[in-house]
Each structure stands twice: as C-alpha cells, then as structure tokens.
Amino acid sequence: MIIKVDFGDDFIQYISCSTKVGRKMTCIQEGFLNWIFDEEKNTEYWALENGKKIHPNYDANAMVEWLNNVRFKRGIAKAKLITNPQLRVKKTLYY
C-alpha cells in the first residue's frame, strides 16, 4: 500500500508498506507522535541548539524507522520510503 505523507509547504513523501499496516496508519499515528516527542525513545530525530534538543525534526524516514523497528519490529514485511510511487496512493497522512 502506498501512503502519502504530507508535511505541508509542498513537502510530500511516500511510504510503501503492507496493506495490513497501511489500514492501521490513521489509528497508530498517535503512537508515532508519542514516540517522536519522547526524548528517551527517539534519540535521533531532533533539532539541536547549543547541543540541546529543542524539538523533533523528522520526515517520513522517521516513520519508516518507527514502523520497522518499534511498532512492527517482529513483522516480516517492512515499510520503506519511495520516491516515485508506481501505484495509486491509498491513504494520506498530514503532519
């Protein structure tokens, strides 16, 4: 399933994932946001100022990492970032 991730200001990325995962994306979106704003769990996706974390700084790569390594880490099928979707977008998420 192809998911369009719209960050506003014409910044759009696409994720390819299994249909089973894609159908749950709207429901699990809150889990991603909780993870991305948690300084202890999210150690990579932060904007720094004077060496201190000031706010999350993320794109669809962070969502792919969360899907593959946190939410569905035991799953066989993995989500991935794609640049030019060949299939029709089935769902859009807004951030």
Backbone as CSV, one residue per row, in Angstrom:
resi,resn,N_x,N_y,N_z,CA_x,CA_y,CA_z,C_x,C_y,C_z
1,MET,0.842,-1.172,0.000,0.000,0.000,0.000,0.890,1.240,0.000
2,ILE,0.497,2.236,-0.774,1.245,3.484,-0.838,0.552,4.518,0.042
3,ILE,1.339,5.131,0.922,0.821,6.169,1.812,1.558,7.467,1.515
4,LYS,0.784,8.509,1.296,1.329,9.843,1.067,1.435,10.529,2.424
5,VAL,2.623,11.051,2.730,2.842,11.763,3.993,3.073,13.229,3.642
6,ASP,2.125,14.073,4.021,2.140,15.493,3.675,2.544,16.300,4.910
7,PHE,3.713,16.930,4.831,4.220,17.737,5.944,3.897,19.222,5.767
8,GLY,3.150,19.573,4.743,2.825,20.974,4.479,3.918,21.641,3.678
9,ASP,3.657,22.853,3.224,4.618,23.629,2.430,5.157,22.830,1.250
10,ASP,4.304,22.049,0.618,4.654,21.239,-0.554,5.752,20.207,-0.288
11,PHE,5.935,19.803,0.956,6.891,18.747,1.303,6.110,17.455,1.479
12,ILE,6.204,16.588,0.467,5.443,15.342,0.441,6.408,14.184,0.213
13,GLN,6.216,13.113,0.974,6.993,11.896,0.795,6.023,10.720,0.754
14,TYR,6.519,9.579,0.282,5.674,8.396,0.132,6.303,7.208,0.841
15,ILE,5.442,6.423,1.474,5.862,5.196,2.152,5.133,4.024,1.505
16,SER,5.864,2.960,1.290,5.278,1.714,0.837,5.282,0.750,2.018
17,CYS,4.129,0.149,2.294,4.032,-0.811,3.394,2.953,-1.827,3.059
18,SER,2.864,-2.837,3.881,1.838,-3.850,3.643,0.450,-3.228,3.816
19,THR,-0.527,-3.815,3.170,-1.901,-3.331,3.277,-2.388,-3.409,4.712
20,LYS,-2.026,-4.468,5.400,-2.435,-4.640,6.797,-1.948,-3.481,7.663
21,VAL,-0.699,-3.082,7.491,-0.141,-1.953,8.233,-0.775,-0.648,7.752
22,GLY,-0.895,-0.488,6.448,-1.456,0.731,5.882,-2.853,1.044,6.385
23,ARG,-3.665,0.019,6.545,-5.029,0.230,7.034,-5.044,0.762,8.470
24,LYS,-3.997,0.458,9.225,-3.930,0.874,10.630,-3.258,2.232,10.821
25,MET,-2.725,2.820,9.772,-1.896,4.021,9.919,-2.599,5.167,10.631
26,THR,-3.850,5.421,10.329,-4.548,6.513,10.990,-4.664,6.238,12.487
27,CYS,-4.916,4.998,12.846,-5.061,4.617,14.261,-3.734,4.658,15.003
28,ILE,-2.635,4.274,14.343,-1.344,4.200,15.040,-0.525,5.480,14.904
29,GLN,-1.055,6.464,14.200,-0.360,7.731,14.010,-0.038,8.386,15.365
30,GLU,-0.933,8.273,16.319,-0.694,8.854,17.644,0.488,8.182,18.335
31,GLY,0.643,6.874,18.144,1.786,6.163,18.704,3.099,6.681,18.150
32,PHE,3.114,6.989,16.844,4.312,7.562,16.233,4.622,8.921,16.851
33,LEU,3.604,9.758,16.990,3.829,11.090,17.558,4.317,11.001,19.009
34,ASN,3.771,10.078,19.776,4.249,9.889,21.151,5.720,9.488,21.158
35,TRP,6.115,8.613,20.234,7.499,8.162,20.144,8.422,9.301,19.703
36,ILE,8.011,10.045,18.699,8.889,11.081,18.136,9.135,12.206,19.144
37,PHE,8.190,12.471,20.037,8.349,13.530,21.026,8.970,13.038,22.337
38,ASP,9.248,11.749,22.455,9.841,11.179,23.657,11.367,11.212,23.539
39,GLU,12.014,12.039,24.337,13.462,12.217,24.238,14.244,10.942,24.567
40,GLU,13.677,10.074,25.370,14.381,8.841,25.725,14.268,7.777,24.640
41,LYS,13.124,7.706,23.982,12.922,6.684,22.943,13.421,7.152,21.582
42,ASN,13.151,8.383,21.220,13.628,8.949,19.960,14.930,9.675,20.248
43,THR,16.029,9.073,19.875,17.332,9.684,20.147,17.956,10.327,18.914
44,GLU,17.357,10.133,17.750,17.984,10.577,16.503,17.334,11.799,15.860
45,TYR,16.038,11.903,15.903,15.326,12.914,15.116,15.013,14.167,15.933
46,TRP,16.066,14.943,16.222,15.907,16.168,16.994,16.680,17.315,16.355
47,ALA,16.101,18.504,16.445,16.835,19.721,16.097,17.606,20.124,17.344
48,LEU,18.855,20.474,17.177,19.701,20.843,18.306,20.032,22.330,18.263
49,GLU,20.119,22.907,19.443,20.554,24.294,19.574,21.499,24.346,20.773
50,ASN,22.724,24.743,20.514,23.761,24.757,21.555,23.906,23.383,22.219
51,GLY,23.786,22.341,21.425,23.953,20.982,21.922,22.764,20.414,22.674
52,LYS,21.666,21.156,22.747,20.479,20.684,23.460,19.347,20.429,22.483
53,LYS,18.570,19.392,22.773,17.410,19.060,21.954,16.333,20.121,22.167
54,ILE,15.830,20.698,21.046,14.800,21.728,21.205,13.431,21.286,20.692
55,HIS,13.401,20.468,19.653,12.136,19.916,19.147,12.432,18.810,18.150
56,PRO,11.465,17.902,17.947,11.673,16.851,16.953,11.845,17.446,15.555
57,ASN,12.704,16.838,14.786,12.967,17.254,13.412,12.932,15.979,12.576
58,TYR,11.806,15.728,11.922,11.620,14.431,11.278,10.946,14.551,9.921
59,ASP,11.066,13.456,9.178,10.386,13.302,7.899,9.852,11.869,7.849
60,ALA,9.492,11.407,6.674,8.917,10.064,6.553,9.927,8.970,6.908
61,ASN,11.221,9.261,6.822,12.225,8.274,7.240,12.037,7.891,8.703
62,ALA,11.685,8.852,9.542,11.455,8.566,10.961,10.258,7.640,11.118
63,MET,9.227,7.857,10.320,8.051,6.996,10.393,8.390,5.575,9.956
64,VAL,9.167,5.444,8.897,9.597,4.119,8.424,10.407,3.419,9.513
65,GLU,11.326,4.152,10.141,12.126,3.553,11.214,11.227,3.094,12.360
66,TRP,10.266,3.938,12.750,9.362,3.579,13.839,8.529,2.351,13.475
67,LEU,8.001,2.319,12.269,7.205,1.162,11.849,8.022,-0.126,11.883
68,ASN,9.218,-0.064,11.332,10.037,-1.270,11.191,10.721,-1.715,12.481
69,ASN,11.117,-0.773,13.316,11.946,-1.117,14.469,11.265,-0.969,15.827
70,VAL,10.097,-0.353,15.849,9.394,-0.171,17.115,8.020,-0.832,17.057
71,ARG,7.168,-0.324,16.215,5.771,-0.776,16.185,5.624,-2.222,15.706
72,PHE,6.245,-2.555,14.578,6.105,-3.893,13.983,7.465,-4.563,13.830
73,LYS,8.285,-4.501,14.866,9.654,-4.993,14.750,9.746,-6.495,14.516
74,ARG,8.724,-7.233,14.873,8.757,-8.685,14.657,8.178,-9.095,13.313
75,GLY,7.615,-8.151,12.584,7.000,-8.455,11.293,8.019,-8.759,10.217
76,ILE,7.602,-9.507,9.243,8.482,-9.865,8.119,8.493,-8.755,7.079
77,ALA,7.308,-8.274,6.702,7.211,-7.214,5.698,7.646,-5.896,6.330
78,LYS,8.451,-5.147,5.624,8.964,-3.892,6.145,8.471,-2.723,5.306
79,ALA,8.270,-1.599,5.977,7.915,-0.361,5.293,9.181,0.234,4.688
80,LYS,9.009,1.010,3.630,10.172,1.688,3.042,9.732,2.996,2.413
81,LEU,10.665,3.917,2.348,10.445,5.208,1.721,10.616,5.041,0.220
82,ILE,9.704,5.598,-0.558,9.837,5.526,-2.016,9.749,6.938,-2.590
83,THR,10.404,7.146,-3.725,10.429,8.487,-4.312,9.351,8.690,-5.367
84,ASN,9.142,7.708,-6.210,8.145,7.829,-7.275,7.182,6.651,-7.217
85,PRO,6.054,6.833,-6.552,5.120,5.708,-6.437,4.577,5.276,-7.794
86,GLN,4.622,3.976,-8.053,4.097,3.426,-9.298,2.627,3.051,-9.164
87,LEU,2.188,2.894,-7.928,0.798,2.544,-7.661,0.057,3.757,-7.124
88,ARG,-1.259,3.664,-7.116,-2.096,4.762,-6.643,-1.977,4.901,-5.124
89,VAL,-1.938,6.140,-4.660,-1.902,6.423,-3.229,-3.235,6.013,-2.619
90,LYS,-3.183,5.235,-1.546,-4.401,4.738,-0.898,-4.777,5.539,0.335
91,LYS,-3.802,6.213,0.941,-4.064,6.940,2.187,-3.129,8.127,2.266
92,THR,-3.595,9.215,2.889,-2.769,10.394,3.106,-2.741,10.725,4.589
93,LEU,-1.542,10.968,5.102,-1.368,11.401,6.480,-0.836,12.822,6.469
94,TYR,-1.295,13.636,7.394,-0.880,15.041,7.470,-0.129,15.290,8.773
95,TYR,0.995,16.000,8.682,1.779,16.388,9.858,2.076,17.854,9.792
